[in-house]
Amino acid sequence: MDAIDQAIIRHVLRDARATYAEIGKASGLSAPAAKRRLDRLVATGAIRGFTALVDPQALAWHTEAFVEVYCTGNPTPAELRQALEAIPEVIEACTVSGAADAVVHMLAKDIPHLEQAIQRVRATAPVERTESAIVLSRLLNRPRV
């Protein structure tokens, strides 16, 4: 991974629909060279895919929470993922060190919607209990490199 690859990745993070000419201009390459580099980044797995970023506010989902998940037994990360992926309000989930088994990032329309979604998380087989922190304001939201 060199500076050109990093420039390509930064540009694609900002605009996944950018043309090869735009990507090339941002990274100092011609459009065909940018395409070859981008194709190589995809082939090696450095770039796993392209996606649309939807503003939750546009969907009127204004309530956000981080939920610590505590499990019974010792479920594998794959088992926990399978239990959580059926809940659309779960937008991100990570296993973590510490007392909790996982931390789940959730998005909902309002508090009653969030409460229902958390109840569905609690109802999944490996989950024993949860502890929630509702987001009051988002201070930073940077694209991930």
N, C-alpha and C positions, 0 to 999 in steps of 0.2 A: 504494500500500500504506500504509494508516494503522494506528493503534494497534488498532482493532477487528479489522482483517484479521489482524494479528499475533497477537492474542489467540485468534482462531478457529484459526489455524494451530497455535499452541502447544497448544491443547486437543485438536485432531484428532491431533497427533503423540502425545500421551499416550494417547488413546483414539479410534481410528478408528471405533469402533462407537458413539460417543456419539450420543445423540438430539439433534435440533435444539433441544429445550428445554434440554438440558445445555450445548450449545454457546452458545446464547443467554445463558444465565445466566452463563457464564464470560466472555462478551464484552459483557454489558450490553445485549443485544438480546432482542426477542421471538423465539419459535421461528420464525415465518414470515420475519422479517427475517434471522435467522441462516441459514435455508435459502437465501434469495436471495443473501446474501453468499457462502456456501459454494459455491453453484452458479456464481457469477461467478468465484470463485477457481479453480474447476475449468475453466470455459470459457476463461479467459485463460491457462491453463497454469501458474499459480502453484502449484496442487496438481495433480500429474500422475496421482495414483491413490491408492488405499487398499489397505493390505496387512496381513497378519498377521505379527507378529514371533514367530518360533519360537526358543525357547531351545535353543541347540545342546546344552547339557548334557542336556536332556530327550530328545534324540535319541541321546544317548551319543556325540556327536562332541566329544571333549575336546581334540583337538590342533589348534592354530591356528598358521598361519605366514604371514609376508609374504615373497613371492618376487619378486626382481628378475628381469626377463625381458630377455634380450639377443637381438636378432634378426639374421638375415642379410639383406642387402639393405636395402630401405627400405619395409617394408610400411605400408600406410595404417592408420589407427586402425580403420577398418571391417574390413579384412582380419584384423587382430590380434584384434578382438572376435569375428569369426566363428570363428576358430581356437580361442578360449578358451571360448566359450559352451557348447560341447558337453561340457565337463568340469564335472560338478555340484559338485565340491569347490571350484571357483573361485566365491567368493561376491561378489567385487568385483575390478575391474581398472581401472587408470588408466594412460594414457600420462603420462610424466613427463619433466622436464628432467634433464640430467645424463648419466652414462654409460649407465645402463639405458634401454631403450626403454619399459618398462612396469613397474609394480609390481602384483602380484596378491595378493589376500588369500584364503587357502585355509583350509578347515576339513575335518577328517578324524576318523575314529574313534580312530585311534592312529597311532604312527609308521610301521608298515608300510603302513597305508592311505594316509598322507600321501606316503610314498615312491612308491607306485604312482601316485598322482595327479600328483606332480611329474614322474614319468617320462612320463605322458601329455601333460603340458604340453610337455616337451622334445621329444616326438615330433611335435608339430604343425609344419607346413611352415615358417613363418617363424622359429621359435625355434631359436637356435644353442646357447644355454646359459642356465642359471639360477644364482642365488645365493639361498639361503634363510636366513631368521631365524625360529626357532620361538619363539612367544610363551610366556613362562613364567607371567606373571600379567597380568590385565587391570586396569589402574589406573582408567580412566575409560571410560564408554560412554554418551555423551549422545545424545539424539535429535537429528537434524539438522534445521536450520531452513532 
